[in-house]
Amino acid sequence: MPQEKDRYAFWTKYKRFASTEILLYVIMIIGIILGIIIFG
């Protein structure tokens, strides 16, 4: 049980960073797809 609590604390701390990281990944994937369409 204590392990689960630590995991929740980690997620609450990580959530703000994770959302921005996911946004960066989405932008990167869109950029790659656009690059393939334009240069392909």
BAVOMI-427357 format. One line per field, with one value per residue: chain; residue in one letter; y, x negated, z of N, C-alpha, C in turn. Coordinates in Angstrom, 3 decimals. Each point is the difference from the previous one (the first is absolute). Example, Ala and Ser with C-alpha at 12.3 -4.5 7.8 and 13.67 -1.06 7.14 Angstrom:
2
mol <- (A:A)
type <- (A:S)
n.Y <- (-5.690:1.050)
n.X <- (-13.190:0.350)
n.Z <- (7.800:-0.720)
ca.Y <- (1.190:1.190)
ca.X <- (0.890:-0.820)
ca.Z <- (0.000:0.060)
c.Y <- (1.200:1.090)
c.X <- (-0.900:0.770)
c.Z <- (0.000:0.730)
END
This chain:
40
mol <- (A:A:A:A:A:A:A:A:A:A:A:A:A:A:A:A:A:A:A:A:A:A:A:A:A:A:A:A:A:A:A:A:A:A:A:A:A:A:A:A)
type <- (M:P:Q:E:K:D:R:Y:A:F:W:T:K:Y:K:R:F:A:S:T:E:I:L:L:Y:V:I:M:I:I:G:I:I:L:G:I:I:I:F:G)
n.Y <- (-1.236:0.093:-1.070:-0.348:0.358:-0.577:-0.988:0.173:0.101:-1.038:-0.567:0.414:-0.385:-1.153:0.099:1.078:-0.684:-1.036:0.878:0.762:-1.098:-0.387:1.270:-0.015:-1.187:0.491:1.143:-0.773:-0.811:1.063:0.513:-1.202:-0.126:1.265:-0.248:-1.149:0.670:0.985:-0.755:-0.704)
n.X <- (-0.809:-1.042:-0.307:1.263:-0.100:-1.185:0.611:0.998:-0.875:-0.645:1.198:0.350:-1.219:0.148:1.256:-0.405:-1.100:0.748:0.910:-1.003:-0.497:1.229:0.217:-1.221:0.301:1.196:-0.570:-0.888:0.980:0.739:-1.088:-0.217:1.279:0.016:-1.146:0.547:1.102:-0.708:-0.888:1.067)
n.Z <- (0.000:0.810:-0.702:0.107:1.265:0.016:-0.611:0.850:0.983:-0.528:-0.179:1.212:0.398:-0.633:0.449:0.669:0.326:0.358:0.385:0.446:0.570:0.351:0.362:0.544:0.508:0.312:0.395:0.623:0.402:0.285:0.553:0.526:0.310:0.393:0.619:0.370:0.314:0.543:0.621:0.334)
ca.Y <- (1.236:1.238:0.124:0.612:1.412:0.640:0.083:1.102:1.237:0.139:0.400:1.384:0.827:-0.195:0.305:1.282:-0.194:-1.015:0.608:0.791:-0.954:-0.614:1.045:0.055:-1.206:0.158:0.987:-0.652:-0.995:0.770:0.544:-1.105:-0.366:1.091:-0.103:-1.139:0.391:1.070:-0.470:-1.351)
ca.X <- (0.809:-0.805:-0.554:1.045:0.066:-1.160:0.283:0.942:-0.749:-0.831:0.836:0.455:-1.182:-0.420:1.119:-0.189:-1.079:0.413:0.918:-0.798:-0.815:0.920:0.240:-1.214:-0.019:1.056:-0.504:-1.096:0.594:0.673:-1.094:-0.571:1.012:0.027:-1.260:0.128:0.972:-0.587:-1.219:0.198)
ca.Z <- (0.000:-0.035:-1.344:-0.816:0.387:-0.620:-1.428:-0.191:0.225:-1.197:-1.127:0.176:-0.278:-1.388:-0.898:-0.669:-0.968:-0.977:-0.967:-0.942:-0.765:-0.970:-0.990:-0.823:-0.834:-1.012:-0.959:-0.710:-0.912:-1.063:-0.814:-0.795:-0.999:-0.977:-0.748:-0.936:-1.031:-0.822:-0.689:-0.487)
c.Y <- (1.292:0.274:0.723:1.502:0.778:0.195:1.150:1.354:0.305:0.505:1.435:0.974:0.001:0.494:1.273:-0.122:-0.947:0.612:0.819:-0.912:-0.675:0.990:0.111:-1.202:0.105:0.965:-0.620:-0.998:0.703:0.577:-1.044:-0.385:1.062:-0.031:-1.110:0.359:1.016:-0.533:-1.354:-0.061)
c.X <- (-0.845:-0.590:0.987:0.089:-1.155:0.236:0.966:-0.694:-0.879:0.828:0.492:-1.139:-0.314:1.037:-0.242:-1.074:0.427:0.903:-0.768:-0.844:0.846:0.288:-1.191:-0.068:1.024:-0.460:-1.100:0.535:0.690:-1.043:-0.610:0.963:0.082:-1.254:0.058:0.938:-0.630:-1.172:0.184:0.611)
c.Z <- (0.000:-1.393:-0.927:0.289:-0.631:-1.503:-0.304:0.174:-1.204:-1.174:0.129:-0.280:-1.492:-1.009:-0.818:-1.085:-1.107:-1.064:-1.033:-0.884:-1.078:-1.131:-0.948:-0.947:-1.126:-1.085:-0.859:-1.034:-1.169:-0.954:-0.913:-1.123:-1.085:-0.871:-1.034:-1.148:-0.960:-0.837:-0.673:-1.403)
END
